[in-house]
């Protein structure tokens, strides 16, 4: 599956389940693990679990096997590893505490200037 198709599929699944504050980060050149991170919030632990499950279901229906998931038992933060894309579905408190957007939105120029 092409990355643009995967991005569209993930965003559609998140939209369909009414995930909130969907953000996509391009981490190419910043991470050797993945190219894109998508971060979304749920309104409750049950909602976070349902949103993550919808992403898993839609990806599997499209013929892609996820590399793994983490956090499904707790429901505060569920990570879905799709290889070229990692999806984080989080409760708002966990999202603001870990602040992944700030963590991953650095530039190589800023990093060099800080040294």
Buried (B, 14 or more C-beta within 10 A) or exposed (E): EEEEEBBEBBBEBBEEBEBEEBBBBEBEEBEEEBBBBBBBBBEEEEBBBBBBBBBBEBBEEEEBEBEEBEBBEEBBBBBBBBBBBBBBBBBEEBBEEBEBBEEBBEEEEEEEEEE
